[in-house]
């Protein structure tokens, strides 16, 4: 189903995007920890580090789901009805 010219995402694109999100989820805390090591403002750094870690876990979960989901299961799709428009 193509609604208003929007192309659906393919399985390969979804897996590539999921792998990219997993990579981003791992690299973001590394950059943050490097900044924390250089600038020791722990009053601000600890809440930001906790939020960054939570965001990274969330990104990893989304990326893992996108990278490992099986899309080609015919029982997930409704039966094709020849009478519908």
PyMOL CGO cylinders between C-alpha atoms (Angstrom):
from pymol import cmd
from pymol.cgo import CYLINDER

trace = [
    CYLINDER, 0.00, 0.00, 0.00, 1.50, 3.28, -1.11, 0.3, 1, 1, 1, 1, 1, 1,
    CYLINDER, 1.50, 3.28, -1.11, -0.16, 6.26, 0.56, 0.3, 1, 1, 1, 1, 1, 1,
    CYLINDER, -0.16, 6.26, 0.56, 0.42, 9.71, -0.97, 0.3, 1, 1, 1, 1, 1, 1,
    CYLINDER, 0.42, 9.71, -0.97, 3.67, 8.76, -2.68, 0.3, 1, 1, 1, 1, 1, 1,
    CYLINDER, 3.67, 8.76, -2.68, 5.42, 7.54, 0.46, 0.3, 1, 1, 1, 1, 1, 1,
    CYLINDER, 5.42, 7.54, 0.46, 7.54, 4.50, -0.33, 0.3, 1, 1, 1, 1, 1, 1,
    CYLINDER, 7.54, 4.50, -0.33, 7.52, 1.70, 2.26, 0.3, 1, 1, 1, 1, 1, 1,
    CYLINDER, 7.52, 1.70, 2.26, 10.81, 0.76, 3.87, 0.3, 1, 1, 1, 1, 1, 1,
    CYLINDER, 10.81, 0.76, 3.87, 12.38, -2.47, 2.69, 0.3, 1, 1, 1, 1, 1, 1,
    CYLINDER, 12.38, -2.47, 2.69, 13.75, -5.22, 4.91, 0.3, 1, 1, 1, 1, 1, 1,
    CYLINDER, 13.75, -5.22, 4.91, 17.34, -4.39, 3.99, 0.3, 1, 1, 1, 1, 1, 1,
    CYLINDER, 17.34, -4.39, 3.99, 16.84, -0.69, 4.73, 0.3, 1, 1, 1, 1, 1, 1,
    CYLINDER, 16.84, -0.69, 4.73, 15.25, -1.50, 8.07, 0.3, 1, 1, 1, 1, 1, 1,
    CYLINDER, 15.25, -1.50, 8.07, 18.12, -3.79, 9.06, 0.3, 1, 1, 1, 1, 1, 1,
    CYLINDER, 18.12, -3.79, 9.06, 20.72, -1.23, 7.98, 0.3, 1, 1, 1, 1, 1, 1,
    CYLINDER, 20.72, -1.23, 7.98, 18.95, 1.51, 9.96, 0.3, 1, 1, 1, 1, 1, 1,
    CYLINDER, 18.95, 1.51, 9.96, 18.72, -0.80, 12.99, 0.3, 1, 1, 1, 1, 1, 1,
    CYLINDER, 18.72, -0.80, 12.99, 22.45, -1.54, 12.82, 0.3, 1, 1, 1, 1, 1, 1,
    CYLINDER, 22.45, -1.54, 12.82, 23.14, 2.19, 12.56, 0.3, 1, 1, 1, 1, 1, 1,
    CYLINDER, 23.14, 2.19, 12.56, 21.05, 2.85, 15.67, 0.3, 1, 1, 1, 1, 1, 1,
    CYLINDER, 21.05, 2.85, 15.67, 22.91, 0.11, 17.55, 0.3, 1, 1, 1, 1, 1, 1,
    CYLINDER, 22.91, 0.11, 17.55, 26.22, 1.71, 16.56, 0.3, 1, 1, 1, 1, 1, 1,
    CYLINDER, 26.22, 1.71, 16.56, 24.95, 5.14, 17.65, 0.3, 1, 1, 1, 1, 1, 1,
    CYLINDER, 24.95, 5.14, 17.65, 23.77, 3.68, 20.97, 0.3, 1, 1, 1, 1, 1, 1,
    CYLINDER, 23.77, 3.68, 20.97, 27.28, 2.42, 21.69, 0.3, 1, 1, 1, 1, 1, 1,
    CYLINDER, 27.28, 2.42, 21.69, 29.26, 5.42, 20.46, 0.3, 1, 1, 1, 1, 1, 1,
    CYLINDER, 29.26, 5.42, 20.46, 27.22, 8.16, 22.20, 0.3, 1, 1, 1, 1, 1, 1,
    CYLINDER, 27.22, 8.16, 22.20, 28.19, 7.18, 25.79, 0.3, 1, 1, 1, 1, 1, 1,
    CYLINDER, 28.19, 7.18, 25.79, 31.84, 6.93, 24.73, 0.3, 1, 1, 1, 1, 1, 1,
    CYLINDER, 31.84, 6.93, 24.73, 31.84, 10.57, 23.62, 0.3, 1, 1, 1, 1, 1, 1,
    CYLINDER, 31.84, 10.57, 23.62, 29.97, 11.62, 26.75, 0.3, 1, 1, 1, 1, 1, 1,
    CYLINDER, 29.97, 11.62, 26.75, 32.40, 9.81, 29.05, 0.3, 1, 1, 1, 1, 1, 1,
    CYLINDER, 32.40, 9.81, 29.05, 35.30, 11.42, 27.22, 0.3, 1, 1, 1, 1, 1, 1,
    CYLINDER, 35.30, 11.42, 27.22, 33.79, 14.87, 27.86, 0.3, 1, 1, 1, 1, 1, 1,
    CYLINDER, 33.79, 14.87, 27.86, 33.13, 13.99, 31.51, 0.3, 1, 1, 1, 1, 1, 1,
    CYLINDER, 33.13, 13.99, 31.51, 36.74, 12.95, 31.94, 0.3, 1, 1, 1, 1, 1, 1,
    CYLINDER, 36.74, 12.95, 31.94, 37.96, 16.34, 30.68, 0.3, 1, 1, 1, 1, 1, 1,
    CYLINDER, 37.96, 16.34, 30.68, 35.41, 18.55, 32.46, 0.3, 1, 1, 1, 1, 1, 1,
    CYLINDER, 35.41, 18.55, 32.46, 34.64, 17.41, 35.97, 0.3, 1, 1, 1, 1, 1, 1,
    CYLINDER, 34.64, 17.41, 35.97, 31.31, 19.12, 36.66, 0.3, 1, 1, 1, 1, 1, 1,
    CYLINDER, 31.31, 19.12, 36.66, 29.70, 16.22, 38.45, 0.3, 1, 1, 1, 1, 1, 1,
    CYLINDER, 29.70, 16.22, 38.45, 26.62, 18.11, 39.63, 0.3, 1, 1, 1, 1, 1, 1,
    CYLINDER, 26.62, 18.11, 39.63, 25.49, 18.55, 36.04, 0.3, 1, 1, 1, 1, 1, 1,
    CYLINDER, 25.49, 18.55, 36.04, 27.30, 15.56, 34.56, 0.3, 1, 1, 1, 1, 1, 1,
    CYLINDER, 27.30, 15.56, 34.56, 25.65, 12.81, 36.57, 0.3, 1, 1, 1, 1, 1, 1,
    CYLINDER, 25.65, 12.81, 36.57, 22.04, 13.56, 35.55, 0.3, 1, 1, 1, 1, 1, 1,
    CYLINDER, 22.04, 13.56, 35.55, 23.13, 14.10, 31.95, 0.3, 1, 1, 1, 1, 1, 1,
    CYLINDER, 23.13, 14.10, 31.95, 25.05, 10.81, 32.02, 0.3, 1, 1, 1, 1, 1, 1,
    CYLINDER, 25.05, 10.81, 32.02, 22.02, 8.95, 33.37, 0.3, 1, 1, 1, 1, 1, 1,
    CYLINDER, 22.02, 8.95, 33.37, 19.76, 10.47, 30.70, 0.3, 1, 1, 1, 1, 1, 1,
    CYLINDER, 19.76, 10.47, 30.70, 22.31, 9.71, 28.00, 0.3, 1, 1, 1, 1, 1, 1,
    CYLINDER, 22.31, 9.71, 28.00, 22.62, 6.12, 29.17, 0.3, 1, 1, 1, 1, 1, 1,
    CYLINDER, 22.62, 6.12, 29.17, 18.83, 5.76, 29.18, 0.3, 1, 1, 1, 1, 1, 1,
    CYLINDER, 18.83, 5.76, 29.18, 18.62, 7.20, 25.67, 0.3, 1, 1, 1, 1, 1, 1,
    CYLINDER, 18.62, 7.20, 25.67, 21.37, 4.85, 24.50, 0.3, 1, 1, 1, 1, 1, 1,
    CYLINDER, 21.37, 4.85, 24.50, 19.55, 1.83, 25.94, 0.3, 1, 1, 1, 1, 1, 1,
    CYLINDER, 19.55, 1.83, 25.94, 16.35, 2.97, 24.21, 0.3, 1, 1, 1, 1, 1, 1,
    CYLINDER, 16.35, 2.97, 24.21, 18.19, 3.45, 20.88, 0.3, 1, 1, 1, 1, 1, 1,
    CYLINDER, 18.19, 3.45, 20.88, 19.80, 0.03, 21.24, 0.3, 1, 1, 1, 1, 1, 1,
    CYLINDER, 19.80, 0.03, 21.24, 16.40, -1.58, 21.85, 0.3, 1, 1, 1, 1, 1, 1,
    CYLINDER, 16.40, -1.58, 21.85, 14.86, 0.09, 18.79, 0.3, 1, 1, 1, 1, 1, 1,
    CYLINDER, 14.86, 0.09, 18.79, 17.89, -0.75, 16.63, 0.3, 1, 1, 1, 1, 1, 1,
    CYLINDER, 17.89, -0.75, 16.63, 17.97, -4.36, 17.78, 0.3, 1, 1, 1, 1, 1, 1,
    CYLINDER, 17.97, -4.36, 17.78, 14.26, -4.74, 17.06, 0.3, 1, 1, 1, 1, 1, 1,
    CYLINDER, 14.26, -4.74, 17.06, 14.66, -3.25, 13.59, 0.3, 1, 1, 1, 1, 1, 1,
    CYLINDER, 14.66, -3.25, 13.59, 17.74, -5.34, 12.80, 0.3, 1, 1, 1, 1, 1, 1,
    CYLINDER, 17.74, -5.34, 12.80, 16.28, -8.68, 13.88, 0.3, 1, 1, 1, 1, 1, 1,
    CYLINDER, 16.28, -8.68, 13.88, 12.56, -8.50, 13.00, 0.3, 1, 1, 1, 1, 1, 1,
    CYLINDER, 12.56, -8.50, 13.00, 11.36, -10.99, 10.40, 0.3, 1, 1, 1, 1, 1, 1,
    CYLINDER, 11.36, -10.99, 10.40, 9.21, -9.06, 7.94, 0.3, 1, 1, 1, 1, 1, 1,
    CYLINDER, 9.21, -9.06, 7.94, 8.28, -11.72, 5.42, 0.3, 1, 1, 1, 1, 1, 1,
    CYLINDER, 8.28, -11.72, 5.42, 5.65, -13.74, 7.26, 0.3, 1, 1, 1, 1, 1, 1,
    CYLINDER, 5.65, -13.74, 7.26, 2.54, -14.13, 5.09, 0.3, 1, 1, 1, 1, 1, 1,
    CYLINDER, 2.54, -14.13, 5.09, 0.26, -14.78, 8.06, 0.3, 1, 1, 1, 1, 1, 1,
    CYLINDER, 0.26, -14.78, 8.06, 0.87, -11.18, 9.23, 0.3, 1, 1, 1, 1, 1, 1,
    CYLINDER, 0.87, -11.18, 9.23, -0.90, -9.76, 6.19, 0.3, 1, 1, 1, 1, 1, 1,
    CYLINDER, -0.90, -9.76, 6.19, -4.65, -9.80, 5.62, 0.3, 1, 1, 1, 1, 1, 1,
    CYLINDER, -4.65, -9.80, 5.62, -5.91, -12.02, 2.80, 0.3, 1, 1, 1, 1, 1, 1,
    CYLINDER, -5.91, -12.02, 2.80, -6.15, -10.31, -0.57, 0.3, 1, 1, 1, 1, 1, 1,
    CYLINDER, -6.15, -10.31, -0.57, -9.75, -9.65, -1.46, 0.3, 1, 1, 1, 1, 1, 1,
    CYLINDER, -9.75, -9.65, -1.46, -10.38, -9.26, -5.18, 0.3, 1, 1, 1, 1, 1, 1,
    CYLINDER, -10.38, -9.26, -5.18, -13.62, -7.34, -4.57, 0.3, 1, 1, 1, 1, 1, 1,
    CYLINDER, -13.62, -7.34, -4.57, -12.04, -4.47, -2.64, 0.3, 1, 1, 1, 1, 1, 1,
    CYLINDER, -12.04, -4.47, -2.64, -11.09, -1.25, -4.41, 0.3, 1, 1, 1, 1, 1, 1,
]
cmd.load_cgo(trace, "trace")
